[in-house]
């Protein structure tokens, strides 16, 4: 087993009494959902999260573009770890001002135009904002009859109707609307009496809410993490770059918080924590992933494993940027991802608890404090047989045992 599991399998560590404030988590989620933040227009939500970190007395810095790097100082500086969630969401952008006074739009991020049809939205201009609705090109059943059901699905078949008296391009220009204006679609959050939460952009504002709730619980507990623990909030995950620009060499391991798709062929559920074993960028770190599974099992957190073939996260962008660190992905189950999404509140509670437990756990391997080291002490797989390997190579087995893998 790894260093962290050896120390806390007895369940008597300082994290045992951690309690997530469910009301704080939900209130934070609603505030995040009602703050527009499509990729490329995230300054407002950066200010909002920054103000909340100040209220929680958590130190942080911003990158030039606004990604947030906060830190809970630990008893030791190294090996530092991080948890990351993204503030940016899907959205749209004005591609063309049309002769009929409407707007051609294209997506920011990858989402289907079928989920844009009928959506209310805000257009952010250079110095103001306007409201409108995204509609199919043939929207009126009284005019087009059965043709409304034959229109193909795609961004070439929708347009944005601005809530203003506009009949042509000049009218739109007079309002200050230009090509390149960013569009935020209304999230329309709804919380049911049975704890289902429906909204756009639960990916990944639910993840951000769990991370803030976990940090609030740790701060309230007064327990100092064993090592510096960074809370990273990225602003460009939906367009691919994510955590690539916010990491530094001191961070040895990083857990990404995002959605797990509850769809046919997937093991994710809307309850419990989903621990991802692999996404489109490849398998996550063997030891860090199994440490998270052990934290779930040892603390009564319902969980399941899953593999995502058409999915990438902040972990992928971090590795692709050349960072040498262990990565993992933990998820809240979500139905209809990148559409009108649904999650269950209990999954957020479980996920926030896991994050808090991780913050207070020992580092996966203390040897990771240094970027380079000897073979001695490097982790081995569960079925590793030192003597058998030495016999195969015709060399004596090392006198000093390597670190045990997590079981």
Buried (B, 14 or more C-beta within 10 A) or exposed (E): BBBBBEEBEEEEBBBEEBEBBBEBBBEBBBBBBEBBBBBBBBEBBBEBBBEBBEEBEBEBEBEEBBBBBBBBEBEBEBBBBBBBBBBBBBBBBBBEBBEEBBBBBBBBBEBEBEBBBEBEBBBBBEEEEBEBBBBBEBBEEEEBEEEBEEBEBEBEBBBBBBEBEBEBBEBBEEBBBEEEBBBBBBBEBEBEEEBBBBBBBBBBBBBBBBBBBBBBBBEBBEBBBBBBBBBBBBBBBBBBBBBBBBBEEBBBBBBBBBBBBBEEEBBBBBBBBBBBBBBEBEEBBBBBBBBBBBBBEBBEBEBBBBBBEEBBBBBBBBBBBEBEBBBBBBBBBBBBBBBBBBBBBBBBBBBBBBBBBBBBBBBBBBBBBEEEEEEEEEBBEEEEEEEEEEEEEEEEEEEEEBBBBBE
